[in-house]
């Protein structure tokens, strides 16, 4: 497998930093006086999603894909469970209710430059074609439509049903690429045998793709579901 170029890696790290900054800003914006220090609250998930996977990848402890369980995939699975738990925690409630729906939707725009970067990795011989929009990855549609839908929501138009449909489709597109990525790794149940195999889950800093950026997208979709449920609750109670 070819190594990513320095420019591609730098651009990837910039995307990671941008999403991390958005996360810290969101926690700060929705934090109320008297609660746990917002900086500590925001940094703890970053330690789990960035710090621990980064150290493990640097030490080469995620490089084994067979026999099962593969450490990298096990780590991603555990972090994904934590992501879902965080979305339904009191902090998730604050974010879902304290941030505008347009912001929760528009936040997913980060998937556009991310998909462009994956295409660069394909051109550099780092990942297989099915993981990009030249193959079976259509996740870029989530980011493109997020920008349009967020702009529509900022006009104050009622669009709860439209947002729900968009969110469901976006979550399915995310599940699609995650499944393809897993089945492209050199695990015993691998289904895509074209080279190169997907080794990003064990490569530094690209381990942050499944442990942080995928989690950020998942977390955002779960918050949108929660925000829509909160908006529907008053009307259902009054009826």
Buried (B, 14 or more C-beta within 10 A) or exposed (E): EEEBBEEBBEBBEEBBEEBBEBBBEBBEEBBEEEEEEBEEBBBBBBEBBBEBBBEBBEEEEBBBBEEEEBBBBEBBBEBBEBBBEBBBEEBBBBBBEBBEBBBBBBBBBBBBBBBBBBBBBBBBEBBBBBBBBEBBBBBBBBBBBBBEBBEBBBEEEEBBEEBBEBBEBBBEBBEBBBEBBBBBBBBEEBEBEEEBBBBBBBBBBBBBBBBBBBBBBBBBBBBBBBBBEEBEEEEEEEE
